[in-house]
Amino acid sequence: MVWSWSSWDHLIQDRYPEKPNYGVVADHPEKINLNTGDNRSDWLHFNSVRYNAKRDEVLVSTHNLDEIFVISRTSAEIVYRWGNPVNYQQGSVADEKLFGQHDARWLDADGTRISVFNNGINRFNSTPKNYSTVEEIIPPIKGDGTYDRNPNTAFGPAAPVWKYPTTPNAQYFATNISGATRMPNGNTLTCLGPQGVFIEVTSQGDEVWRYVSPVGNMGPVKQGQVPRNTMIFKIYRFGPDHPALAGRTLPKQGKLEDGPLRVEDDVIPTSSIQVDILSHRVNVSVFIGMRVRIDAYDLAGRWLGIVVDEELSPGTHVFEAPAGTYFAQ
């Protein structure tokens, strides 16, 4: 280990003079007020950590305090924070900017820009109260590289320099997880994590690409069906010039989804299934070579077992199935 940091070493509290870490919270924004936030056991919940080598600083997102911190590796102090000045007693609830955010990122090597996915859970004095935004801020950095802040005030900026969507939109909302990344062409690729939806937008906020992940807890669904349980924590975009891909051959693995990729494409069936309950058999007709998995469930939803899970060649295949009345998936 060459370096470590613990929030336990950077606390302050103003309720009990006889206890450790007693002091004036408003005078010490470099410390974490022990009495802010709620009473859940997962008090801080750091959900993203990123290092800036040029500034030798660590950017973290603390979900349950609705704030992002910048920690100096040299001093080990919190040198910048943004999102909820109530935590260091330099504002009111009306000054809160972040609401259950995720995925704080440096947007450049100089650390002059930061992006964050603001989940927007229960926004104060807002209609609608729940909507998400991707926000870009410019931290106030002085000529000597330190962060500027007037005494007895909150850290700036007062507002993000860029935001998507620009107006509240309840349809763009992720209750948890999620994230966003800036692409080389200036577009922003966002992820609505709980829904498994990826959206790319331009710097003007115009949507240019959308993808709904077809992979749920039972594997990929066919094109046109509604996927379920497709939660994705965050996404990254790797261009063809990414160093990790240098010298590597990436053979095509086929389509992730069955069926057409466009609504005007013809649907070409690839297989059919017939269940013969009386003889306890499942007949599977495969038109092209493919992997087939069939699970049996009773009417109460209890799993009865796997009927088949293997690569099948074109033709008709017969498999034994459990007795009783059931669904085959």
VOGUKOL-775060 format. One record per residue (C-alpha): residue in three letters; x negated, z, y. Coordinates in steps of 0.1 Angstrom, whole numbers, padded with zeros to 4 digits, always signed. Each point is the difference from the previous one (the first is absolute). Layout:
BEGIN
ALAXZY...
END
This chain:
BEGIN
MET+0000+0000+0000VAL-0014-0010+0034TRP+0029+0011+0022SER+0034+0018-0002TRP+0027+0012+0023SER+0027+0026-0005SER+0029+0006+0023TRP-0004+0037-0010ASP-0031+0002+0022HIS+0018-0014+0031LEU+0031+0022+0005ILE+0013+0019+0029GLN+0030+0023+0004ASP+0015+0019+0029ARG+0024+0025-0016TYR-0022+0027-0015PRO-0030+0012+0021GLU-0012+0021-0029LYS-0002-0030-0024PRO-0028-0026-0002ASN+0001-0032+0021TYR+0019+0016+0028GLY-0001-0019+0034VAL+0018-0021+0025VAL+0013-0030-0018ALA+0004-0022+0031ASP-0037+0006+0008HIS-0012-0013-0034PRO+0014-0034-0009GLU-0031-0003-0023LYS+0017+0025-0023ILE+0032-0001-0021ASN+0027+0025+0010LEU+0007+0020-0031ASN+0036+0006+0012THR+0010-0036+0006GLY+0019-0022-0024ASP+0024+0013-0026ASN-0003+0024-0029ARG-0005-0024-0029SER-0029+0006-0023ASP-0014-0034+0007TRP-0005+0009+0036LEU-0022-0028+0013HIS+0003-0028-0026PHE-0029-0023+0010ASN+0012-0034-0012SER-0028-0022+0012VAL-0037+0004+0007ARG-0023-0026+0015TYR-0036+0002+0013ASN-0014-0018+0030ALA-0037-0004-0005LYS-0009-0011+0035ARG+0017+0031+0015ASP-0008+0022-0030GLU+0036+0012+0001VAL+0028+0005-0025LEU+0036-0010+0007VAL+0027+0018-0019SER+0038+0000+0000THR+0016+0034-0004HIS+0036-0009-0011ASN+0016+0034+0003LEU-0013+0007+0035ASP+0010-0035+0012GLU-0035-0006+0014ILE-0033-0019-0005PHE-0034+0017+0004VAL-0034-0013+0007ILE-0027+0023-0014SER-0036-0002+0011ARG-0024+0002-0029THR-0027+0013+0024SER+0020+0030+0014ALA+0026+0002-0027GLU+0026+0005+0028ILE+0032-0019+0006VAL-0011-0021+0030TYR+0032-0020+0004ARG+0036+0003-0011TRP+0032-0019+0007GLY+0037+0001-0010ASN+0013+0035+0006PRO-0015+0021+0028VAL+0023+0028-0008ASN-0025+0009-0028TYR-0025+0011+0027GLN+0025+0012+0025GLN-0004-0029+0025GLY+0035-0015-0001SER+0036+0003-0011VAL+0019-0017-0028ALA+0008-0028+0024ASP-0038-0009+0000GLU-0001-0005-0038LYS-0012-0035-0009LEU-0004+0001-0038PHE+0026+0009-0026GLY-0013+0003-0036GLN-0026-0027+0005HIS-0024-0016-0025ASP-0030-0023-0002ALA-0020+0007+0032ARG-0027-0027+0003TRP-0029-0009+0023LEU+0006-0036+0012ASP-0036-0006+0011ALA-0035+0013-0006ASP-0002+0015+0035GLY+0030+0022-0007THR+0017-0012+0032ARG+0033-0008-0018ILE+0020+0019-0026SER+0031-0011-0019VAL+0025+0022-0019PHE+0032-0005-0020ASN+0025+0022+0018ASN+0027+0007-0027GLY+0023+0012+0028ILE+0019+0027-0019ASN+0025+0018+0022ARG-0013-0011+0033PHE+0008+0022+0029ASN+0028-0011+0024SER+0001-0035-0015THR+0027-0024-0012PRO-0004-0008-0028LYS-0018+0032-0010ASN-0018-0016-0029TYR-0020-0032+0004SER-0036-0009-0007THR-0026-0016+0022VAL-0036-0012-0003GLU-0018+0013+0031GLU-0034-0008+0015ILE-0016+0023+0025ILE-0031+0000+0022PRO-0016+0034+0000PRO-0014+0011+0035ILE-0037-0003-0006LYS-0024+0008+0029GLY-0032-0019+0007ASP-0021+0026-0019GLY+0021-0006-0031THR+0020+0033+0002TYR+0038+0002+0001ASP+0015+0005+0035ARG+0027+0026+0006ASN+0010+0018+0031PRO+0002+0038-0003ASN+0033+0014-0010THR+0014-0034-0010ALA+0005-0019-0033PHE-0023-0026-0012GLY+0009-0035+0010PRO+0012-0027-0001ALA+0035+0006+0011ALA+0012-0030-0020PRO-0013-0025-0026VAL-0015-0032+0013TRP+0018-0020-0028LYS+0029+0008-0022TYR+0021-0017-0027PRO+0030-0002+0002THR+0001+0001+0038THR+0036+0014-0001PRO+0015+0026-0024ASN+0011-0017-0032ALA+0016+0022-0027GLN-0006-0029-0025TYR-0037+0005+0004PHE-0003+0035-0014ALA-0021+0017-0027THR+0007+0036-0007ASN-0035+0006-0015ILE-0033-0016-0010SER-0005-0035+0015GLY-0027-0015+0023ALA-0013-0029+0020THR-0032-0019+0003ARG-0013-0024+0027MET-0010-0034-0014PRO-0029-0022+0012ASN+0024-0025+0016GLY+0015+0028+0022ASN+0032+0004-0021THR+0011+0033-0013LEU+0009+0004-0037THR+0024+0029-0005CYS+0014+0018-0031LEU+0033+0017-0002GLY-0011+0021-0029PRO+0032+0014-0016GLN+0016-0034+0000GLY-0031-0019-0011VAL+0004-0025+0028PHE-0030-0017+0018ILE+0004-0015+0034GLU-0025-0019+0020VAL+0005-0003+0038THR-0018-0017+0029SER-0014+0018+0030GLN+0033-0010+0017GLY+0020+0017-0027ASP+0013-0031-0017GLU+0004+0002-0038VAL-0019-0027-0018TRP+0000+0012-0036ARG+0020+0024-0021TYR-0004+0010-0037VAL+0021+0023-0021SER-0021+0014-0029PRO+0018-0009-0033VAL-0019+0027-0019GLY+0020+0031-0008ASN-0004+0028-0026MET+0012-0024-0027GLY-0024-0028+0010PRO+0008-0032+0021VAL+0036-0011+0003LYS+0012-0036+0001GLN+0002-0019+0032GLY+0033+0007+0017GLN+0005+0034-0016VAL-0002+0032+0021PRO-0032+0019-0010ARG+0002+0038-0003ASN-0026+0028+0003THR-0025-0023+0017MET-0017+0027+0021ILE-0034-0011+0013PHE-0022+0025+0019LYS-0018-0025+0022ILE-0015-0036-0002TYR-0032-0018+0010ARG-0006-0036+0007PHE-0031-0016-0016GLY-0009-0034+0014PRO-0019-0026-0021ASP-0032+0008+0020HIS+0001+0038-0009PRO-0034+0011-0013ALA+0015+0015-0031LEU+0011-0035-0011ALA-0034-0016+0005GLY-0012-0017-0032ARG+0031+0008-0019THR+0024-0024-0016LEU+0036+0010+0001PRO+0020-0019-0026LYS+0037-0005+0007GLN+0022+0024-0021GLY+0033-0018+0005LYS+0030+0010+0021LEU+0008+0037+0004GLU+0037-0007-0001ASP+0021-0022-0023GLY+0022-0026+0016PRO-0002-0021+0031LEU-0021+0010+0030ARG+0025-0016+0024VAL+0037+0001+0001GLU+0003-0038-0003ASP-0021-0001-0032ASP+0018-0006-0033VAL+0001+0030-0023ILE-0016-0009-0033PRO+0009+0025-0028THR-0030+0013-0019SER+0017+0020-0027SER+0034+0012-0013ILE+0009+0032-0019GLN+0028+0005-0026VAL+0008+0034-0014ASP+0017+0002-0034ILE+0011+0036-0002LEU+0015-0001-0035SER-0033-0012-0016HIS-0021+0021+0024ARG-0020-0030+0011VAL-0010-0016+0033ASN-0006-0038+0001VAL-0024-0011+0027SER-0003-0037+0009VAL-0031-0008+0020PHE-0002-0034+0017ILE-0036+0004+0012GLY-0027+0024-0012MET+0004+0033+0017ARG-0003+0037-0004VAL+0034+0017-0009ARG+0009+0036+0001ILE+0034+0013-0010ASP+0011+0037+0001ALA+0032+0014-0015TYR+0020+0027+0017ASP+0033+0017-0011LEU+0030+0001+0022ALA-0011+0034+0015GLY-0032-0017+0012ARG-0023+0017-0026TRP-0029-0022-0011LEU+0002-0009-0037GLY-0033-0018-0003ILE-0018-0033+0005VAL+0014-0030-0019VAL-0029-0023+0008ASP-0030+0000+0023GLU-0023-0029-0007GLU-0009-0036+0008LEU+0025-0024-0015SER-0005-0037-0007PRO+0027-0025+0007GLY+0028+0003-0026THR+0025+0025-0013HIS-0011+0035-0011VAL+0019+0027-0017PHE-0006+0037+0004GLU+0015+0032-0015ALA+0020+0021+0025PRO+0013+0036-0001ALA+0035+0006-0014GLY+0029+0008+0023THR+0014-0014+0032TYR-0026-0004+0027PHE-0015-0021+0028ALA-0030-0022-0004GLN-0023-0004+0031
END
